[in-house]
Amino acid sequence: RFREAVADYGKALEIEPNVAAVYLGRGNAYFNSGDFRAAVADYDKALALDPSLAAAYLNRSSAYFNLQAFDKALADYTEAIELEPDLAAAYQNRGTTLAKLGRYENAIQDFNKAIALDPGLAVAYTSRGDAYFTLQEYERTIADYDRAIALDPNSVSAYFNRATAYFNLQQYEKAVADYTKAIALNPRFTAAYFNRGRAYSILEQTELAIADYGKVIELDPKLSAAYVNRGASYNALKQYEDAIEDLSRAIELDPGLGLAYYNRGNAYVGLQRFEDAAADYTKAVELEPNLTNAYFNRGNSYFNLGDFNRAIRDYDKTIDLEPSFPTTYFNRGNAYFNLRQYQNAIADYDKVVELNPAVGAGVYLARGDAYFSLERYEQAAQDYTKAIELSPGNADAYYNRANAYFNLGRFQQAVDDYTKSLELDAQQVNAYYNRALARIRLKDTKGAIADLEKALTLGKDQAQIDRIRLLLRELRQ
């Protein structure tokens, strides 16, 4: 009943206007009612009457703090400490003020002093933990929150902050446990649901993440970030229509949210709506010009639309922003290949191997195709051999190497590779046809006829069937 208290202190001052303690008392009543300016005025009067009144400095500093006059608050806390050096609360509050001013190392020194004076002061451990967190000293952060929780097992903020420290240390299971405890203590703690959802997403517990983002939306229906994250989670489950609905809602709430457009673009890709995807990625990079994945994914969308020049421009931009991402070079190489710029394609495939020497068979197969297109058959064969070493079950690698051997005049090796390719995939019309051509060169007419007859049973293209029949007729004659 602070208003009544203010009135009573006023009556007392009418009777005796020069009592510092009364001004202090009324200042406290103003403070507790939230009238910090009136509180400061009364603390001023108390200190004018009694400059040694440490409580007046302490409380006026807290009023200044609430008025965000942090420099004045700092000066008053220092005065209070000089008057009463063993006042733990003064060190605690001055530390909090120093932290507000960005002076975290000095703040930690004050929190240390507060703890030394009062080892049971839970808020001092929490505050010091906060300072360590800002300095990214997460192990120390956790140790302080451990102590704060031991002193106050119902401290929601301590569980939440310790969870966030665990999150930043990539200890996501522990983060989930602490966010869960914070939620148990405060079931309407929106940030705890949101952050637990993020942890679940990283742990690939996507349905749990969606449930948490749903709870966030229930508590705060206009929080656009929750729709973005739930939309991204729906993408992970390939529920693209649900993702689009959430991400569209996020865009309605915040049209300047680049990540919403980016994730909706990903959903459109999942539905193979590449033009819509490209439009969303374009909007994403307009809003966030350094969003590397948006350029990369837009490049992929253009590639799928057959617009290889635009794809290359986006891959160029991706490389400018992230020059060590091998997949970008691989995809750009494929775009160059489709434009028959084979030398450029080879340069990109070379870069992929340089960045990732343990690359898979696909890169060697693609580079082999580029060498083949340039009629550099020896180098093509070498790359196909490497692809076979990495992926012995790859029928295409044997088939392509067989073609390279054929063009090098190494017909028996070509036959052997066509045979291996057909063992892996017996439905290849071209492999039978080309093996027949190689057998003709080896004067194995019977084998060639057998291959052409098999090819004829598999052929579906009329021009191809006519070509096979013509060659069969020539061989039989």
Buried (B, 14 or more C-beta within 10 A) or exposed (E): EBEEBBEBBEEBBEEEEEBBBBBBBBBBBBBEBEBBEBBBBBBBBBBEBBEEBBBBBBBBBBBBBBBEBBEBBBBBBBBBBEBBEEBBBBBBBBBBBBBBEEBBEBBBBBBBBBBEBBEEBBBBBBBBBBBBBEBEBBEBBBBBBBBBBEBBEEBBBBBBBBBBBBBEBEBBEBBBBBBBBBBEBBEEBBBBBBBBBBBBBEBEBBEBBBBBBBBBBEBBEEBBBBBBBBBBBBBBEEBBEBBBBBBBBBBEBBEEBBBBBBBBBBBBBBBEBBEBBBBBBBBBBEBBEEBBBBBBBBBBBBBBBEBBEBBBBBBEBBBEBBEEBBBBBBBBBBBBBBBEBBEBBBBBBBBBBEBBEEBEBBBBBBBBBBBBBBEBBEBBBBBBBBBBEBBEEBBBBBBBBBBBBBBBEBBEBBBBBBEBBBEBBEEBBBBBBBBBBBBBBEEBEEBBBBBBEBBBEBBEEEEBBEBBEEBBEEBEE
